């Protein structure tokens, strides 16, 4: 047997040499992870701040709407009380009298089921007009008055016109 050459592996100095770099120690850096966590926390805080601001703005709007609703409710109650006062029988009677209406002592009614007239209809008595005070213009003693003088005069709008029965004689 012939000597066979012994196969040996690569020589220790023949291949690429690996060296340990000082400070690296073969693990990944924590800086990108820390930046990711800080970014997520920053975005969360900004979102929380925006949500809190929006909630505060909505609470102010809600408080203003509640104040306006309370004011409108008060106004509605005032108007309801005024309406109830104006619809009271006494108020209606005084308003009718101011318009010249008088109550009919013998009213007649119509039965809606058959159209019959109940009672004897009669007109209401006409009220006597209340005299309104009118001012009479003063004239000098030497001027004629009335239509017999033959002169036509125009009465200014601020002075009420007088009838022949009211003119001084």
C-alpha positions as semicolon CSV with decimal commas, in nm:
position;residue;x (nm);y (nm);z (nm)
1;X;0,000;0,000;0,000
2;X;0,134;0,294;-0,107
3;X;0,143;0,585;0,097
4;X;-0,152;0,778;0,038
5;X;-0,151;1,140;0,091
6;X;-0,358;1,239;0,387
7;X;-0,618;1,488;0,309
8;X;-0,623;1,769;0,538
9;X;-0,875;2,048;0,580
10;X;-0,795;2,399;0,497
11;X;-0,507;2,538;0,667
12;X;-0,579;2,760;0,955
13;X;-0,411;3,059;0,803
14;X;-0,521;3,006;0,445
15;X;-0,893;3,111;0,464
16;X;-1,065;3,439;0,546
17;X;-0,999;3,550;0,890
18;X;-1,285;3,643;1,118
19;X;-1,228;3,903;1,379
20;X;-1,444;4,033;1,666
21;X;-1,515;4,404;1,643
22;X;-1,501;4,580;1,971
23;X;-1,844;4,711;2,102
24;X;-2,063;4,519;1,862
25;X;-2,068;4,179;2,034
26;X;-2,289;4,031;1,762
27;X;-2,639;4,153;1,860
28;X;-2,878;4,397;1,692
29;X;-2,903;4,759;1,786
30;X;-3,195;4,873;2,011
31;X;-3,213;5,222;1,856
32;X;-3,465;5,143;1,576
33;X;-3,694;4,964;1,824
34;X;-3,674;5,255;2,069
35;X;-3,753;5,501;1,789
36;X;-4,053;5,289;1,685
37;X;-4,187;5,282;2,043
38;X;-4,134;5,657;2,083
39;X;-4,315;5,723;1,752
40;X;-4,613;5,510;1,851
41;X;-4,631;5,681;2,190
42;X;-4,603;6,027;2,029
43;X;-4,879;5,952;1,779
44;X;-5,097;5,816;2,060
45;X;-5,045;6,127;2,273
46;X;-5,124;6,362;1,981
47;X;-5,439;6,160;1,903
48;X;-5,543;6,169;2,267
49;X;-5,487;6,546;2,281
50;X;-5,698;6,598;1,967
51;X;-5,976;6,378;2,107
52;X;-5,973;6,567;2,437
53;X;-5,989;6,904;2,256
54;X;-6,281;6,788;2,042
55;X;-6,467;6,663;2,350
56;X;-6,414;6,998;2,526
57;X;-6,544;7,190;2,222
58;X;-6,851;6,967;2,209
59;X;-6,916;7,013;2,580
60;X;-6,906;7,393;2,536
61;X;-7,152;7,367;2,244
62;X;-7,377;7,143;2,454
63;X;-7,375;7,389;2,744
64;X;-7,461;7,678;2,509
65;X;-7,743;7,475;2,353
66;X;-7,882;7,392;2,697
67;X;-7,876;7,760;2,797
68;X;-8,053;7,857;2,474
69;X;-8,311;7,583;2,529
70;X;-8,377;7,709;2,882
71;X;-8,421;8,065;2,754
72;X;-8,658;7,946;2,479
73;X;-8,856;7,741;2,731
74;X;-8,894;8,049;2,952
75;X;-9,006;8,255;2,652
76;X;-9,257;7,985;2,555
77;X;-9,404;7,989;2,906
78;X;-9,431;8,369;2,902
79;X;-9,610;8,363;2,567
80;X;-9,842;8,085;2,685
81;X;-9,935;8,292;2,990
82;X;-9,998;8,599;2,773
83;X;-10,213;8,393;2,538
84;X;-10,411;8,249;2,827
85;X;-10,466;8,602;2,960
86;X;-10,582;8,728;2,620
87;X;-10,817;8,431;2,575
88;X;-10,981;8,479;2,913
89;X;-11,353;8,565;2,890
90;X;-11,309;8,902;3,060
91;X;-11,031;9,007;2,823
92;X;-11,231;8,895;2,520
93;X;-11,538;9,087;2,642
94;X;-11,339;9,407;2,695
95;X;-11,176;9,376;2,352
96;X;-11,517;9,319;2,192
97;X;-11,660;9,622;2,370
98;X;-11,364;9,830;2,251
99;X;-11,450;9,727;1,895
100;X;-11,814;9,829;1,945
101;X;-11,957;9,477;1,976
102;X;-12,242;9,418;2,218
103;X;-12,379;9,093;2,362
104;X;-12,709;8,968;2,222
105;X;-12,956;8,906;2,503
106;X;-13,154;8,656;2,292
107;X;-12,909;8,445;2,092
108;X;-13,018;8,171;1,853
109;X;-12,831;7,844;1,800
110;X;-12,819;7,597;1,509
111;X;-12,838;7,227;1,587
112;X;-12,560;7,069;1,373
113;X;-12,729;6,727;1,357
114;X;-13,043;6,840;1,173
115;X;-12,988;7,212;1,099
116;X;-13,278;7,330;1,319
117;X;-13,263;7,681;1,462
118;X;-13,304;7,681;1,839
119;X;-13,437;8,002;1,989
120;X;-13,570;8,309;1,814
121;X;-13,300;8,505;1,634
122;X;-13,309;8,876;1,690
123;X;-13,052;9,143;1,610
124;X;-12,841;9,272;1,891
125;X;-12,918;9,622;2,009
126;X;-12,698;9,886;1,851
127;X;-12,485;10,063;2,105
128;X;-12,499;10,435;2,132
129;X;-12,173;10,579;2,007
130;X;-11,958;10,733;2,270
131;X;-11,897;11,099;2,194
132;X;-11,544;11,184;2,109
133;X;-11,419;11,524;2,220
134;X;-11,353;11,757;1,929
135;X;-11,176;12,088;1,942
136;X;-11,352;12,391;1,792
137;X;-11,137;12,654;1,626
138;X;-11,159;13,002;1,770
139;X;-11,268;13,279;1,534
140;X;-11,252;13,652;1,559
141;X;-11,590;13,820;1,624
142;X;-11,597;14,006;1,292
143;X;-11,557;13,709;1,055
144;X;-11,863;13,535;0,922
145;X;-11,896;13,162;0,992
146;X;-12,074;12,876;0,826
147;X;-12,174;12,804;0,468
148;X;-12,366;13,129;0,430
149;X;-12,045;13,329;0,403
150;X;-11,987;13,202;0,048
151;X;-11,616;13,141;0,108
152;X;-11,476;12,795;0,098
153;X;-11,200;12,709;0,338
154;X;-10,980;12,407;0,362
155;X;-10,924;12,258;0,701
156;X;-10,566;12,154;0,777
157;X;-10,514;11,789;0,864
158;X;-10,412;11,872;1,221
159;X;-10,733;12,066;1,299
160;X;-11,050;11,853;1,313
161;X;-11,332;11,958;1,085
162;X;-11,642;12,098;1,253
163;X;-11,999;12,043;1,152
164;X;-12,240;12,335;1,116
165;X;-12,410;12,239;1,442
166;X;-12,079;12,260;1,628
167;X;-11,961;12,593;1,486
168;X;-11,998;12,895;1,714
169;X;-12,281;13,133;1,625
